[in-house]
Amino acid sequence: MKKGKILIVEDDKKIAEVLKEYLEEEHFDVVILNTGDTVVSNVQISPPDLILLDIRLPDKDGMTVCREIRSFSDVPIIFVTAKVDDIDRLLGLEIGADDYICKPFVTKEVVARVKAVIRRTHPKQAENKLVVESLVMDVKAHKVTVEGSRIDLTPIEYNLLRIMMSNPDQVFTRADLISKTQGYDADCYERTIDNHIKNLRKKISLLSPDQEIIHTVFGVGYKIGSL
C-alpha cells in the first residue's frame, strides 16, 4: 500500500536517485525534479504529500520556490542544505518550511524525517473528504462541489476554503488566513483576503443561493459552518 507521494527537488542527480530508491522501499511514490523553475506548476497540477527541497538550486533557489508554493499550498516542505549558515536564515525568515536536513546526511535519517513530518501534518491522512453542509471538498482529487455540482476555484480560494473546512466553526482573523495561505503577515493584504472570500461566496451562492456557508464575524474575521 502506497504511503503518499514525495516530490524531490534536487540538482544532484545521484543524491536524488538514492533518496528515491530508499523512499520507494518504504512504499512512497516519488517524483524527481532537478531544477526549481518547474516546481510550482508541478505542485499545482499534481499536489504531493511532501516536498524535499534543496536550497541551492542552479536556476531558482529553494527559498524562492518555497515562498511561491506557500502562496497557494500548505504542503509539508523539508529543506535540504549543504551550508550550516543557511539554517540560521531559514529559522530567522520563517518562510514556511516544516523541517530541514543538512548535507551530507544519512539517507535512512532523511526517510525517518519524511515519515515524521507526514505523521505530524497528516495525522490520519484524514481528511481526504471535508464536508460542511452542502459543500464537499475531495482533497485527494482537488475537487470542490456544492449540491453535487463542481465549482472552479483559484489556488488561493481553494486553500482558504480548505483551511476553514478543516476547522469548521473556528473563527479565523484575516491575519490568520494571510499567514496560513501566504506564509507571512501583512496588513495591506487584508483587503485581498476580503476579495477572495467575496469571490468564494459568489461561486457557492450560484449553486446554493439559499444557503450561507461562510459567515462574517464582525470585528474579528470569518468562519465556516453554523452561526
Secondary structure, 3 states (H helix, E strand, C coil): CCCCEEEEECCCHHHHHHHHHHHHHCCCEEEEECCCCCHHHHHHHCCCCEEEEECCCCCCCHHHHHHHHHCCCCCCEEEEECCHHHHHHHHHHCCCCCEEEECCCCHHHHHHHHHHHHHHHCCCCCCCEEEECCEEEECCCCEEEECCEEECCCHHHHHHHHHHHHCCCCCEEHHHHHHHHHCCCCHHHHHHHHHHHHHHHHHHHHHCCCCCCEEEECCCEEEECCC
